């Protein structure tokens, strides 16, 4: 099993141990499931977003992000699994704010990118133990593409109509100022270990 540098650092500082999760075989299964869920989630959301932009433009697509992203997250989550998107600069401060571990991983992703690693291949796994059980954790980086900048880019990138709507819907918005290729956030999956 491959752990990235960040996961290893996390293992040391948070006492997350590979043993806590059980066998390599189980871990391989959790990883495979998490990868599949992350891919499906991002494809469905990206597809819906692109479709809405094509039909109704960027302003209308804000509603897709606001409604569809949390609905999809809920759909893929269960009693034993949570799926969400997090960011160091969240737009949705309720759903998008990372917990302690997620924040560390996101910071690690940014550092790795600065060191020249391509974000598309960045993922991290770890086990954690807390009062509510043992968990397999998975995060995958989400790089910003050119089209994302209409809603997440600089002052010049974002059309005025979009700016106005974002201000009204997300007064605490931190998710602007990105450039293409930069890491916008990550998908984060927390799966209970049997
Ligand atoms: C039409 C505007 C729009 C476009 C285009 C857009 N986003 Fe967003 N994005 C939003 C909105 C609105 C939210 C907040 C959704 C919510 O309330 O959960 C959001 C939230 C997110 C989040 C969750 C973390 C957070 O900040 O709350 C990520 C990650 C994200 N976007 C990445 C992207 C990426 C990557 C692209 C391009 C593939 C993209 N977005 C394109 C409007 C947009």
py3Dmol code that shows the C-alpha trace and the ligand (Angstrom):
import py3Dmol

protein = """\
ATOM      1  CA  UNK A   1       0.000   0.000   0.000  1.00  0.00           C
ATOM      2  CA  UNK A   2       1.269   3.404  -0.887  1.00  0.00           C
ATOM      3  CA  UNK A   3       1.121   6.250   1.552  1.00  0.00           C
ATOM      4  CA  UNK A   4       2.137   9.667   0.397  1.00  0.00           C
ATOM      5  CA  UNK A   5       4.492  11.819   2.417  1.00  0.00           C
ATOM      6  CA  UNK A   6       1.552  13.645   3.976  1.00  0.00           C
ATOM      7  CA  UNK A   7      -0.175  10.497   5.095  1.00  0.00           C
ATOM      8  CA  UNK A   8       3.008   9.319   6.722  1.00  0.00           C
ATOM      9  CA  UNK A   9       3.437  12.639   8.504  1.00  0.00           C
ATOM     10  CA  UNK A  10      -0.185  12.392   9.590  1.00  0.00           C
ATOM     11  CA  UNK A  11       0.278   8.871  10.856  1.00  0.00           C
ATOM     12  CA  UNK A  12       3.081  10.021  13.106  1.00  0.00           C
ATOM     13  CA  UNK A  13       1.468  13.132  14.500  1.00  0.00           C
ATOM     14  CA  UNK A  14      -2.044  11.798  15.061  1.00  0.00           C
ATOM     15  CA  UNK A  15      -1.270   8.254  16.098  1.00  0.00           C
ATOM     16  CA  UNK A  16      -3.236   6.938  13.153  1.00  0.00           C
ATOM     17  CA  UNK A  17      -1.961   3.435  12.736  1.00  0.00           C
ATOM     18  CA  UNK A  18      -2.197   1.033   9.856  1.00  0.00           C
ATOM     19  CA  UNK A  19      -2.967  -1.749  12.343  1.00  0.00           C
ATOM     20  CA  UNK A  20      -6.089   0.052  13.501  1.00  0.00           C
ATOM     21  CA  UNK A  21      -7.653  -0.651  10.136  1.00  0.00           C
ATOM     22  CA  UNK A  22      -6.997  -4.340   9.812  1.00  0.00           C
ATOM     23  CA  UNK A  23      -5.519  -6.219   6.890  1.00  0.00           C
ATOM     24  CA  UNK A  24      -3.903  -4.941   3.721  1.00  0.00           C
ATOM     25  CA  UNK A  25      -6.686  -6.654   1.854  1.00  0.00           C
ATOM     26  CA  UNK A  26      -9.353  -4.654   3.674  1.00  0.00           C
ATOM     27  CA  UNK A  27      -7.404  -1.485   3.109  1.00  0.00           C
ATOM     28  CA  UNK A  28      -7.095  -2.188  -0.598  1.00  0.00           C
ATOM     29  CA  UNK A  29     -10.873  -2.628  -0.719  1.00  0.00           C
ATOM     30  CA  UNK A  30     -11.574   0.637   1.137  1.00  0.00           C
ATOM     31  CA  UNK A  31      -9.175   2.463  -1.157  1.00  0.00           C
ATOM     32  CA  UNK A  32     -10.772   1.032  -4.270  1.00  0.00           C
ATOM     33  CA  UNK A  33     -14.279   1.916  -3.044  1.00  0.00           C
ATOM     34  CA  UNK A  34     -13.186   5.439  -2.104  1.00  0.00           C
ATOM     35  CA  UNK A  35     -11.559   6.035  -5.479  1.00  0.00           C
ATOM     36  CA  UNK A  36     -14.689   4.838  -7.245  1.00  0.00           C
ATOM     37  CA  UNK A  37     -16.973   7.013  -5.107  1.00  0.00           C
ATOM     38  CA  UNK A  38     -14.752  10.074  -5.587  1.00  0.00           C
ATOM     39  CA  UNK A  39     -14.672   9.576  -9.354  1.00  0.00           C
ATOM     40  CA  UNK A  40     -18.442   9.059  -9.640  1.00  0.00           C
ATOM     41  CA  UNK A  41     -19.193  12.023  -7.411  1.00  0.00           C
ATOM     42  CA  UNK A  42     -16.917  14.383  -9.349  1.00  0.00           C
ATOM     43  CA  UNK A  43     -18.106  13.146 -12.744  1.00  0.00           C
ATOM     44  CA  UNK A  44     -21.776  13.547 -11.855  1.00  0.00           C
ATOM     45  CA  UNK A  45     -21.264  16.995 -10.378  1.00  0.00           C
ATOM     46  CA  UNK A  46     -18.981  18.152 -13.197  1.00  0.00           C
ATOM     47  CA  UNK A  47     -21.372  16.837 -15.831  1.00  0.00           C
ATOM     48  CA  UNK A  48     -24.390  18.552 -14.255  1.00  0.00           C
ATOM     49  CA  UNK A  49     -22.428  21.784 -13.869  1.00  0.00           C
ATOM     50  CA  UNK A  50     -21.242  21.829 -17.485  1.00  0.00           C
ATOM     51  CA  UNK A  51     -24.728  21.021 -18.754  1.00  0.00           C
ATOM     52  CA  UNK A  52     -26.260  23.853 -16.750  1.00  0.00           C
ATOM     53  CA  UNK A  53     -23.585  26.316 -17.896  1.00  0.00           C
ATOM     54  CA  UNK A  54     -24.289  25.339 -21.522  1.00  0.00           C
ATOM     55  CA  UNK A  55     -28.058  25.749 -21.086  1.00  0.00           C
ATOM     56  CA  UNK A  56     -28.337  28.732 -18.756  1.00  0.00           C
ATOM     57  CA  UNK A  57     -24.907  30.309 -18.317  1.00  0.00           C
ATOM     58  CA  UNK A  58     -22.691  30.710 -15.273  1.00  0.00           C
ATOM     59  CA  UNK A  59     -25.158  32.660 -13.140  1.00  0.00           C
ATOM     60  CA  UNK A  60     -27.745  29.887 -13.393  1.00  0.00           C
ATOM     61  CA  UNK A  61     -25.096  27.256 -12.582  1.00  0.00           C
ATOM     62  CA  UNK A  62     -24.517  28.738  -9.130  1.00  0.00           C
ATOM     63  CA  UNK A  63     -27.772  27.067  -8.117  1.00  0.00           C
ATOM     64  CA  UNK A  64     -26.402  23.714  -9.328  1.00  0.00           C
ATOM     65  CA  UNK A  65     -23.393  24.069  -7.056  1.00  0.00           C
ATOM     66  CA  UNK A  66     -25.559  25.218  -4.166  1.00  0.00           C
ATOM     67  CA  UNK A  67     -28.229  22.517  -4.503  1.00  0.00           C
ATOM     68  CA  UNK A  68     -26.647  19.604  -6.330  1.00  0.00           C
ATOM     69  CA  UNK A  69     -23.269  19.446  -4.586  1.00  0.00           C
ATOM     70  CA  UNK A  70     -24.699  19.059  -1.049  1.00  0.00           C
ATOM     71  CA  UNK A  71     -27.470  16.758  -2.344  1.00  0.00           C
ATOM     72  CA  UNK A  72     -24.915  14.506  -4.021  1.00  0.00           C
ATOM     73  CA  UNK A  73     -22.768  14.532  -0.896  1.00  0.00           C
ATOM     74  CA  UNK A  74     -25.797  13.405   1.115  1.00  0.00           C
ATOM     75  CA  UNK A  75     -26.665  10.767  -1.475  1.00  0.00           C
ATOM     76  CA  UNK A  76     -23.208   9.207  -1.305  1.00  0.00           C
ATOM     77  CA  UNK A  77     -23.098   9.382   2.491  1.00  0.00           C
ATOM     78  CA  UNK A  78     -24.673   6.911   4.922  1.00  0.00           C
ATOM     79  CA  UNK A  79     -24.535   5.996   8.626  1.00  0.00           C
ATOM     80  CA  UNK A  80     -21.067   4.568   8.074  1.00  0.00           C
ATOM     81  CA  UNK A  81     -19.700   6.918   5.425  1.00  0.00           C
ATOM     82  CA  UNK A  82     -19.462  10.661   4.794  1.00  0.00           C
ATOM     83  CA  UNK A  83     -18.508  12.178   1.464  1.00  0.00           C
ATOM     84  CA  UNK A  84     -17.845  15.895   1.114  1.00  0.00           C
ATOM     85  CA  UNK A  85     -15.726  18.542  -0.560  1.00  0.00           C
ATOM     86  CA  UNK A  86     -13.446  20.674   1.572  1.00  0.00           C
ATOM     87  CA  UNK A  87     -11.116  23.606   0.939  1.00  0.00           C
ATOM     88  CA  UNK A  88      -8.605  25.799   2.761  1.00  0.00           C
ATOM     89  CA  UNK A  89     -10.632  28.716   1.344  1.00  0.00           C
ATOM     90  CA  UNK A  90     -14.219  27.427   1.420  1.00  0.00           C
ATOM     91  CA  UNK A  91     -17.212  29.030  -0.211  1.00  0.00           C
ATOM     92  CA  UNK A  92     -19.710  27.001   1.786  1.00  0.00           C
ATOM     93  CA  UNK A  93     -18.372  27.603   5.289  1.00  0.00           C
ATOM     94  CA  UNK A  94     -20.637  24.917   6.796  1.00  0.00           C
ATOM     95  CA  UNK A  95     -19.929  21.980   4.474  1.00  0.00           C
ATOM     96  CA  UNK A  96     -16.600  23.046   3.018  1.00  0.00           C
ATOM     97  CA  UNK A  97     -14.550  23.777   6.148  1.00  0.00           C
ATOM     98  CA  UNK A  98     -11.923  21.060   6.703  1.00  0.00           C
ATOM     99  CA  UNK A  99     -11.412  19.297  10.025  1.00  0.00           C
ATOM    100  CA  UNK A 100      -7.932  19.158  11.547  1.00  0.00           C
ATOM    101  CA  UNK A 101      -6.710  16.204   9.511  1.00  0.00           C
ATOM    102  CA  UNK A 102      -8.265  17.463   6.277  1.00  0.00           C
ATOM    103  CA  UNK A 103      -6.581  20.835   6.774  1.00  0.00           C
ATOM    104  CA  UNK A 104      -3.188  19.158   7.173  1.00  0.00           C
ATOM    105  CA  UNK A 105      -3.697  17.098   4.051  1.00  0.00           C
ATOM    106  CA  UNK A 106      -4.809  20.149   2.037  1.00  0.00           C
ATOM    107  CA  UNK A 107      -1.736  22.066   3.189  1.00  0.00           C
ATOM    108  CA  UNK A 108       0.388  19.080   2.190  1.00  0.00           C
ATOM    109  CA  UNK A 109      -1.238  19.019  -1.253  1.00  0.00           C
ATOM    110  CA  UNK A 110      -0.378  22.704  -1.748  1.00  0.00           C
ATOM    111  CA  UNK A 111       3.207  22.116  -0.640  1.00  0.00           C
ATOM    112  CA  UNK A 112       3.533  19.140  -2.978  1.00  0.00           C
ATOM    113  CA  UNK A 113       2.180  21.209  -5.843  1.00  0.00           C
ATOM    114  CA  UNK A 114       4.708  23.960  -5.131  1.00  0.00           C
ATOM    115  CA  UNK A 115       7.359  21.233  -5.226  1.00  0.00           C
ATOM    116  CA  UNK A 116       6.219  20.354  -8.741  1.00  0.00           C
ATOM    117  CA  UNK A 117       3.911  17.381  -8.193  1.00  0.00           C
ATOM    118  CA  UNK A 118       0.876  17.230 -10.516  1.00  0.00           C
ATOM    119  CA  UNK A 119      -2.335  17.739  -8.474  1.00  0.00           C
ATOM    120  CA  UNK A 120      -4.449  15.357 -10.553  1.00  0.00           C
ATOM    121  CA  UNK A 121      -2.645  12.364  -9.039  1.00  0.00           C
ATOM    122  CA  UNK A 122      -2.640  13.538  -5.419  1.00  0.00           C
ATOM    123  CA  UNK A 123      -4.461  11.337  -2.947  1.00  0.00           C
ATOM    124  CA  UNK A 124      -3.952  10.371   0.668  1.00  0.00           C
ATOM    125  CA  UNK A 125      -5.249   7.593   2.886  1.00  0.00           C
ATOM    126  CA  UNK A 126      -5.107   7.122   6.645  1.00  0.00           C
ATOM    127  CA  UNK A 127      -6.838   5.348   9.493  1.00  0.00           C
ATOM    128  CA  UNK A 128      -8.200   7.192  12.473  1.00  0.00           C
ATOM    129  CA  UNK A 129      -9.689   6.118  15.763  1.00  0.00           C
ATOM    130  CA  UNK A 130     -12.049   8.216  17.806  1.00  0.00           C
ATOM    131  CA  UNK A 131     -14.847   7.780  20.325  1.00  0.00           C
ATOM    132  CA  UNK A 132     -17.258   7.044  17.477  1.00  0.00           C
ATOM    133  CA  UNK A 133     -15.235   4.216  16.010  1.00  0.00           C
ATOM    134  CA  UNK A 134     -12.459   3.367  13.582  1.00  0.00           C
ATOM    135  CA  UNK A 135     -12.378   5.067  10.224  1.00  0.00           C
ATOM    136  CA  UNK A 136     -10.640   4.742   6.890  1.00  0.00           C
ATOM    137  CA  UNK A 137     -10.015   8.185   5.474  1.00  0.00           C
ATOM    138  CA  UNK A 138      -9.369   9.180   1.892  1.00  0.00           C
ATOM    139  CA  UNK A 139      -8.741  12.521   0.212  1.00  0.00           C
ATOM    140  CA  UNK A 140      -8.191  13.394  -3.427  1.00  0.00           C
ATOM    141  CA  UNK A 141      -7.123  16.820  -4.683  1.00  0.00           C
ATOM    142  CA  UNK A 142      -9.455  18.809  -6.967  1.00  0.00           C
ATOM    143  CA  UNK A 143      -7.496  21.051  -9.363  1.00  0.00           C
ATOM    144  CA  UNK A 144      -9.188  24.153 -10.791  1.00  0.00           C
ATOM    145  CA  UNK A 145      -9.797  24.090 -14.546  1.00  0.00           C
ATOM    146  CA  UNK A 146     -10.158  27.169 -16.738  1.00  0.00           C
ATOM    147  CA  UNK A 147     -13.965  27.079 -16.588  1.00  0.00           C
ATOM    148  CA  UNK A 148     -13.957  27.009 -12.774  1.00  0.00           C
ATOM    149  CA  UNK A 149     -12.420  30.494 -12.759  1.00  0.00           C
ATOM    150  CA  UNK A 150     -15.696  32.108 -13.823  1.00  0.00           C
ATOM    151  CA  UNK A 151     -16.805  31.442 -10.249  1.00  0.00           C
ATOM    152  CA  UNK A 152     -13.511  30.859  -8.392  1.00  0.00           C
ATOM    153  CA  UNK A 153     -11.005  33.084 -10.221  1.00  0.00           C
ATOM    154  CA  UNK A 154      -9.797  36.644  -9.814  1.00  0.00           C
ATOM    155  CA  UNK A 155     -11.829  39.893  -9.979  1.00  0.00           C
ATOM    156  CA  UNK A 156     -11.250  40.017 -13.748  1.00  0.00           C
ATOM    157  CA  UNK A 157     -12.247  36.383 -14.334  1.00  0.00           C
ATOM    158  CA  UNK A 158     -15.632  36.493 -12.592  1.00  0.00           C
ATOM    159  CA  UNK A 159     -18.501  38.138 -14.511  1.00  0.00           C
ATOM    160  CA  UNK A 160     -20.321  40.909 -12.620  1.00  0.00           C
ATOM    161  CA  UNK A 161     -23.624  39.021 -12.479  1.00  0.00           C
ATOM    162  CA  UNK A 162     -21.894  36.026 -10.909  1.00  0.00           C
ATOM    163  CA  UNK A 163     -20.115  38.293  -8.397  1.00  0.00           C
ATOM    164  CA  UNK A 164     -23.417  39.809  -7.295  1.00  0.00           C
ATOM    165  CA  UNK A 165     -25.097  36.431  -6.844  1.00  0.00           C
ATOM    166  CA  UNK A 166     -22.129  34.946  -4.983  1.00  0.00           C
ATOM    167  CA  UNK A 167     -22.060  37.919  -2.631  1.00  0.00           C
ATOM    168  CA  UNK A 168     -25.741  37.462  -1.853  1.00  0.00           C
ATOM    169  CA  UNK A 169     -25.617  33.679  -1.436  1.00  0.00           C
ATOM    170  CA  UNK A 170     -22.210  33.385   0.263  1.00  0.00           C
ATOM    171  CA  UNK A 171     -21.375  36.505   2.261  1.00  0.00           C
ATOM    172  CA  UNK A 172     -18.438  34.609   3.870  1.00  0.00           C
ATOM    173  CA  UNK A 173     -17.062  33.430   0.503  1.00  0.00           C
ATOM    174  CA  UNK A 174     -13.308  32.757   0.536  1.00  0.00           C
ATOM    175  CA  UNK A 175     -13.216  30.674  -2.669  1.00  0.00           C
ATOM    176  CA  UNK A 176     -11.949  33.232  -5.196  1.00  0.00           C
ATOM    177  CA  UNK A 177      -8.550  34.274  -6.538  1.00  0.00           C
ATOM    178  CA  UNK A 178      -7.652  30.862  -7.962  1.00  0.00           C
ATOM    179  CA  UNK A 179      -5.780  30.250 -11.208  1.00  0.00           C
ATOM    180  CA  UNK A 180      -6.050  27.239 -13.520  1.00  0.00           C
ATOM    181  CA  UNK A 181      -4.190  24.205 -12.233  1.00  0.00           C
ATOM    182  CA  UNK A 182      -4.176  25.405  -8.629  1.00  0.00           C
ATOM    183  CA  UNK A 183      -5.746  23.080  -6.053  1.00  0.00           C
ATOM    184  CA  UNK A 184      -9.276  24.311  -5.319  1.00  0.00           C
ATOM    185  CA  UNK A 185      -9.905  21.741  -2.584  1.00  0.00           C
ATOM    186  CA  UNK A 186     -10.367  18.025  -2.168  1.00  0.00           C
ATOM    187  CA  UNK A 187     -12.989  15.372  -1.972  1.00  0.00           C
ATOM    188  CA  UNK A 188     -12.905  13.775   1.451  1.00  0.00           C
ATOM    189  CA  UNK A 189     -14.353  10.375   2.330  1.00  0.00           C
ATOM    190  CA  UNK A 190     -14.602   8.941   5.834  1.00  0.00           C
ATOM    191  CA  UNK A 191     -15.605   5.284   5.897  1.00  0.00           C
ATOM    192  CA  UNK A 192     -16.260   3.301   9.056  1.00  0.00           C
ATOM    193  CA  UNK A 193     -14.025   0.259   9.403  1.00  0.00           C
ATOM    194  CA  UNK A 194     -15.816  -2.949  10.414  1.00  0.00           C
TER     195      UNK A 194
END
"""
ligand_1 = """\
43
LIG
C -21.275 28.564 -11.641
C -20.299 28.853 -10.633
C -19.301 27.790 -10.283
C -18.450 27.137 -11.129
C -18.322 27.275 -12.638
C -17.654 26.270 -10.284
N -18.015 26.396 -8.977
Fe -17.186 25.455 -7.392
N -18.567 26.254 -6.174
C -19.559 27.125 -6.567
C -20.485 27.324 -5.467
C -21.717 28.200 -5.493
C -20.007 26.533 -4.392
C -20.626 26.340 -3.021
C -21.526 25.115 -3.070
C -22.189 24.793 -1.752
O -22.922 25.624 -1.225
O -21.944 23.671 -1.261
C -18.805 25.867 -4.881
C -18.050 25.006 -4.116
C -16.957 24.327 -4.568
C -16.158 23.416 -3.769
C -16.451 22.973 -2.333
C -15.644 23.688 -1.300
C -16.130 25.089 -1.030
O -15.402 26.016 -1.391
O -17.238 25.268 -0.463
C -15.164 22.959 -4.575
C -14.053 21.990 -4.187
C -15.351 23.564 -5.870
N -16.436 24.401 -5.832
C -14.547 23.329 -6.966
C -14.857 23.747 -8.245
C -14.136 23.307 -9.424
C -12.916 22.415 -9.416
C -14.762 23.867 -10.496
C -14.471 23.669 -11.967
C -14.489 22.294 -12.437
C -15.853 24.674 -9.976
N -15.877 24.557 -8.610
C -16.677 25.423 -10.770
C -19.671 27.725 -7.790
C -19.023 27.321 -8.936
"""
view = py3Dmol.view(width=600, height=400)
view.addModel(protein, "pdb")
view.setStyle({"model": 0}, {"cartoon": {"style": "trace"}})
view.addModel(ligand_1, "xyz")
view.setStyle({"model": 1}, {"stick": {}})
view.zoomTo()
view.show()
